[in-house]
Amino acid sequence: MIRKVPVIGHPIGLLDLFFALFCRKAQLEFCRELKDEIFVRHAYLANTGIASFYIVLSVLKKLSHAKEVILPCYTAPSLVVAVRRAGLKPVLCDISLDDFNADLNDLFKRINENTLCVVAVHMYGIPWAGIEELNKKRGKNNIFIVEDCAQAFGAKIRGTSVGAFGDIGFFSFNRGKNLPIYEGGCIVTESRELAVLLEKEIVLHPKQSLFEHFALGFKLFALSFAFKPFFYWLLYPVIARFKENSVPSGFEVRQYVAYPAAVGLRLLKKIQKPFEMRYNNSRMLLEALGGAEGLILPKIAPGITPMFNRMPVVIKDKDKVEKVLKALEDEGIECSRFYFKPLHHLFDLGYNKDEFPNAVYLAERLLTLPVHPFVGKRDIEKMVTIIRETISDPASEYR
């Protein structure tokens, strides 16, 4: 086999990388295109998605004496790191096993007079439908809603892009996201008050160095090949060394540089075809795996248009998760366990291990599948066959 499908991927052409070298005012143009795409008034860039989140928290804490930030219990551990770095307290809520996003009823129980903000995470590219109800019911509670759209660029609720529902939102352009330019982040808001504070906050942080500028260019060049199944197979022994599953201990906050922004601008202008391919691959997987005993698939509520970053599949028999993963790997399809533990098992946040049962259940049984544009129909058929046969086999062995 001379082909291996990575769990993440996106077409990046060599011409995109070349012509991006000559794009002037790339950051301003990229922000302008992002504002048009998301339909917001203000957009700002930072070096990563988590740096963007930290900047958001730094701004919000200037407007309130509240110190608590509510997060779903199963999400990126880096969010907790950013909350703590901002001098705030993470408060967790459980997730729903319907769409794998925050459980709205449990979330409402966590809101009190010390709540600064709720982080509305759109996991896996599935918009959190609860954000509309939260907007309606927060009422007199003087809390902010922060949208975490890191995995959900291109997803919509009733035709409106995620990022436009909260007071402020942030995106990630990390190499594994729906618009990957190796690294980078974006903050969006409709509020002029927040925009003024963001502008003042961002310039407090240093610019990325000239070396970092060139290093990002080289990494983007390598990434443009690594996403392709043949080169991923060829380079996998090297790529595997750089894969990390450890909990992040820190992060840098810097102003973004022009070249990757120029690449992002070129990719954004032709994003619709990759989006259509992601959407169609996801739909085929959901339809083909629908009704399979032993699986829990995400339920897509009316009005929700997902843009799956990866396809989450919950295998009810947790002893079969690794066997499905290995069977797929043996057939040249990479999948991922994603986050191995819920947040209260990774950090000492004052909770008991048996709290948030849905998040614990999900973490033990989740597998995420590739749906990016390099995934073909035969790959989808192979994934479906392997998953169905493995979960239905009493011996849990793929033949």
C-alpha positions in Angstrom: 0.0 0.0 0.0 1.5 3.3 -1.1 -1.3 5.5 0.2 -2.3 6.6 3.7 -5.3 9.0 4.3 -4.5 11.5 7.1 -7.2 12.4 9.6 -6.8 16.0 8.6 -6.3 17.6 5.2 -7.0 20.5 2.8 -5.7 21.3 -0.7 -2.9 23.9 -0.7 -1.5 24.5 -4.1 2.0 25.5 -4.9 0.7 28.4 -6.8 -1.1 29.6 -3.7 2.2 29.6 -1.8 4.0 31.3 -4.7 1.5 34.1 -5.4 1.0 34.8 -1.7 4.6 36.1 -1.7 3.4 39.1 -3.7 0.3 39.9 -1.8 0.5 43.4 -0.3 -1.6 44.3 2.8 -2.5 40.6 3.2 -3.6 41.0 6.8 -6.0 43.8 6.1 -7.4 41.9 3.0 -7.7 38.6 4.9 -9.6 40.3 7.7 -11.9 42.0 5.2 -12.7 38.7 3.5 -13.2 37.0 6.9 -15.7 39.7 7.9 -17.6 39.2 4.7 -17.6 35.4 5.1 -18.8 35.5 8.7 -20.9 38.6 8.3 -19.4 40.6 11.2 -18.0 44.1 11.4 -14.7 43.5 13.1 -12.0 40.9 12.7 -8.4 40.7 14.1 -5.6 38.2 13.6 -3.3 36.5 16.2 -0.7 33.8 15.9 -2.9 30.9 17.1 -6.5 30.2 18.0 -5.7 29.8 21.7 -3.8 33.1 21.7 -7.0 34.6 20.2 -9.0 33.1 23.1 -6.6 34.5 25.6 -6.8 38.0 24.1 -10.6 37.7 24.2 -10.5 36.9 27.9 -8.0 39.7 28.6 -10.5 42.1 27.1 -13.7 40.8 28.8 -12.2 40.8 32.3 -11.7 44.6 31.9 -15.5 45.0 31.6 -16.5 42.9 34.6 -15.5 41.9 38.1 -16.7 38.3 37.5 -14.1 35.6 37.4 -15.7 32.4 36.2 -15.6 31.0 32.6 -18.0 28.2 31.8 -16.7 25.5 29.5 -18.0 22.1 28.3 -16.2 19.3 30.1 -15.1 17.7 26.9 -13.2 20.1 24.7 -9.6 21.3 24.0 -7.5 21.3 27.2 -5.7 24.4 26.0 -8.9 26.4 26.8 -8.3 25.7 30.5 -4.7 26.8 30.2 -5.8 30.1 28.6 -8.5 30.7 31.3 -6.0 30.2 34.1 -3.3 32.3 32.4 -5.9 35.1 32.2 -6.3 34.8 36.0 -9.8 33.4 35.7 -11.5 30.3 37.0 -12.7 27.4 34.7 -16.2 26.1 35.5 -17.4 23.0 33.7 -20.7 21.7 32.4 -21.5 18.3 31.0 -22.0 17.6 27.3 -25.0 16.1 25.4 -24.8 12.8 23.7 -27.0 14.1 20.9 -24.7 16.6 19.2 -21.6 16.2 21.6 -21.7 19.9 22.4 -22.6 21.5 25.8 -25.7 20.3 27.7 -27.7 23.5 27.9 -29.7 22.5 31.0 -26.5 21.6 32.9 -24.9 24.8 31.7 -27.7 27.0 33.0 -27.1 25.5 36.5 -23.6 26.8 36.4 -24.4 30.4 35.7 -24.2 32.7 38.7 -23.3 36.3 39.7 -19.6 35.5 39.3 -19.9 34.2 35.7 -17.9 36.3 33.3 -18.7 34.3 30.2 -19.9 31.1 28.6 -17.7 29.6 26.0 -20.0 28.2 23.3 -17.8 25.5 21.7 -18.9 24.2 18.2 -17.2 20.8 18.5 -16.1 18.9 15.4 -17.7 21.5 13.2 -21.2 20.9 14.6 -22.8 24.3 15.5 -24.1 24.3 19.1 -27.8 24.8 18.7 -28.1 25.8 22.3 -26.5 29.2 21.7 -29.8 30.6 20.4 -31.6 29.6 23.6 -28.7 30.9 25.7 -29.0 34.2 24.0 -32.7 34.4 24.8 -32.5 33.3 28.4 -29.3 35.0 29.7 -31.6 38.0 30.2 -30.5 40.1 33.2 -27.5 38.0 33.7 -24.7 40.3 32.7 -22.6 37.6 31.0 -20.7 37.4 27.8 -21.0 34.6 25.2 -17.7 33.7 23.6 -18.0 31.4 20.5 -15.2 28.9 20.1 -15.3 28.3 16.3 -11.8 26.7 16.1 -13.2 23.5 14.6 -16.2 25.0 12.8 -15.1 27.4 10.2 -17.9 27.3 7.5 -20.6 25.9 9.8 -23.9 27.7 10.0 -27.1 28.1 12.1 -30.1 29.0 10.0 -27.9 30.3 7.3 -25.8 32.5 9.5 -22.1 31.6 10.1 -20.9 30.6 13.5 -19.0 33.4 15.1 -21.9 35.9 14.6 -24.1 34.7 17.5 -22.1 35.5 20.5 -20.7 38.8 21.8 -17.3 37.8 20.5 -15.9 34.7 18.8 -12.6 33.2 17.7 -11.3 30.8 15.0 -8.2 28.7 14.5 -6.2 28.3 11.3 -4.1 25.5 12.8 -2.9 22.8 10.3 -5.8 20.6 11.4 -8.6 23.0 10.9 -11.1 23.7 8.1 -8.9 26.6 6.8 -5.4 25.5 7.6 -2.5 27.9 7.2 -0.3 25.9 9.6 -1.1 28.2 12.5 -3.0 31.4 13.1 -6.2 32.6 14.8 -8.9 35.2 14.3 -11.2 37.2 16.7 -14.5 38.5 15.4 -17.2 40.7 17.0 -20.0 43.0 16.1 -19.4 45.2 19.1 -17.5 48.5 18.6 -16.7 48.7 22.3 -15.1 45.3 22.2 -13.3 46.1 18.9 -11.7 49.2 20.5 -10.4 47.1 23.4 -9.2 44.4 21.1 -7.1 46.8 19.1 -5.5 48.1 22.2 -4.8 44.6 23.6 -3.4 43.1 20.4 -0.6 45.7 20.0 0.6 44.9 23.5 2.0 41.6 22.3 5.2 41.3 20.2 5.3 40.7 16.5 6.4 37.3 15.2 10.1 37.4 14.3 11.6 37.3 10.7 12.8 33.8 11.5 9.2 32.7 12.5 8.0 34.3 9.3 10.3 32.2 7.1 9.7 29.1 9.3 6.0 29.4 8.7 6.5 29.6 5.0 8.6 26.4 5.0 6.0 24.6 7.1 3.2 25.6 4.8 5.3 24.2 1.8 5.8 20.9 3.7 2.1 20.8 4.7 0.9 21.2 1.1 2.5 17.9 0.4 1.9 16.1 3.7 -1.9 16.4 3.3 -1.8 14.2 0.2 -2.3 10.5 0.8 0.8 9.3 -1.1 3.2 11.8 0.5 1.6 11.3 3.9 2.4 7.6 3.5 5.9 8.4 2.4 6.6 10.9 5.1 4.7 9.2 7.9 7.7 7.9 9.8 8.9 11.6 10.1 5.4 13.1 10.7 4.6 10.6 13.5 7.5 12.0 15.6 5.8 15.4 15.8 2.4 14.1 16.9 1.6 15.1 20.4 -1.2 14.1 22.8 0.2 15.7 25.9 -1.7 18.5 27.7 -0.3 21.9 26.7 1.5 23.7 29.5 1.6 27.1 27.8 1.5 29.1 24.6 2.8 32.3 23.0 0.7 35.3 22.2 2.0 37.3 19.2 0.8 39.5 16.4 0.4 37.6 13.1 2.6 37.9 10.1 1.8 38.7 6.5 2.8 35.6 4.5 0.5 33.0 6.1 -2.3 35.6 6.1 -1.8 35.9 2.3 -2.0 32.2 1.9 -5.1 32.2 4.0 -6.6 34.9 1.8 -6.0 32.8 -1.4 -7.5 29.6 0.2 -10.5 31.5 1.5 -11.4 32.8 -1.9 -11.8 29.3 -3.2 -13.1 27.6 0.0 -16.5 26.6 -1.3 -15.4 23.5 -3.2 -13.5 22.0 -0.2 -16.5 22.9 2.0 -18.8 21.0 -0.4 -16.5 18.0 -0.4 -16.4 18.0 3.4 -20.1 18.3 3.6 -20.8 15.5 1.1 -18.3 13.1 2.7 -19.8 13.7 6.1 -23.4 13.2 4.7 -22.3 9.9 3.1 -20.7 8.6 6.3 -23.8 9.6 8.4 -26.2 7.9 6.0 -24.1 4.8 5.6 -23.4 4.3 9.3 -27.0 5.3 10.4 -28.9 2.6 12.2 -25.8 0.6 13.0 -26.1 -1.1 16.4 -23.3 -0.2 18.7 -22.8 3.3 17.4 -23.9 6.7 18.5 -23.7 9.3 15.7 -24.2 13.1 16.1 -27.8 14.3 15.7 -28.0 17.3 13.5 -30.9 19.6 14.7 -33.1 21.5 12.2 -31.5 24.6 10.9 -28.0 23.4 11.7 -25.5 23.1 8.8 -22.3 21.4 10.1 -18.9 21.7 8.5 -17.3 18.7 10.0 -13.6 19.1 10.9 -13.7 15.4 11.6 -16.6 13.0 11.9 -17.2 12.0 15.5 -18.4 8.4 16.1 -19.1 6.9 19.5 -18.6 3.2 19.8 -20.7 1.9 22.6 -18.5 -1.0 23.5 -15.3 0.9 24.6 -13.3 -2.3 24.2 -13.8 -2.2 20.5 -12.6 1.4 20.0 -8.9 0.6 19.6 -9.7 -2.4 17.4 -11.7 -0.3 15.0 -8.8 2.3 15.0 -6.2 -0.4 14.3 -8.4 -2.0 11.5 -8.7 1.3 9.8 -5.0 2.1 10.2 -4.2 -1.3 8.6 -6.2 -0.3 5.6 -4.4 3.0 5.2 -7.0 5.3 6.9 -5.8 7.4 9.9 -8.4 8.2 12.5 -8.0 9.7 16.0 -9.2 9.3 19.5 -9.1 13.1 19.8 -9.0 14.1 23.5 -8.4 11.1 25.6 -9.9 12.5 28.8 -12.5 15.0 29.9 -11.2 18.2 31.4 -11.8 17.3 35.0 -9.6 14.2 34.6 -6.8 16.3 33.1 -6.8 19.2 35.6 -7.4 19.6 39.3 -10.5 21.8 39.0 -12.2 20.7 42.2 -14.5 18.1 40.7 -14.9 14.4 41.4 -13.9 12.0 38.7 -17.4 10.6 38.4 -19.0 14.0 37.7 -20.0 14.9 34.1 -20.9 11.3 33.1 -21.7 12.1 29.5 -18.2 13.7 29.0 -16.6 10.6 30.6 -18.6 8.3 28.4 -17.7 10.2 25.3 -14.0 10.4 26.0 -13.8 6.6 26.5 -15.6 5.7 23.3 -15.0 8.4 20.8 -13.3 7.9 17.4 -13.0 10.7 14.8 -12.9 9.9 11.1 -11.4 11.9 8.2 -13.9 13.8 5.9 -11.6 16.3 4.2 -11.3 16.8 0.5 -8.6 14.1 0.0 -11.1 11.4 1.3 -12.6 9.6 -1.7 -15.7 7.5 -2.1 -13.7 4.2 -1.8 -12.2 5.5 1.5 -15.7 6.1 2.9 -16.9 2.7 1.8 -13.9 1.1 3.4 -14.5 3.0 6.7 -18.1 2.0 6.8 -17.4 -1.7 6.1 -14.6 -1.9 8.7 -16.6 -0.1 11.4 -19.8 -2.1 10.8 -17.9 -5.5 10.7 -15.8 -4.8 13.7 -18.5 -3.6 16.0 -20.8 -6.4 15.0 -18.2 -9.2 15.4 -18.5 -10.8 18.8 -14.8 -11.5 18.7 -14.1 -7.9 17.8 -11.8 -8.8 15.0 -11.8 -7.3 11.6 -11.4 -9.9 8.8 
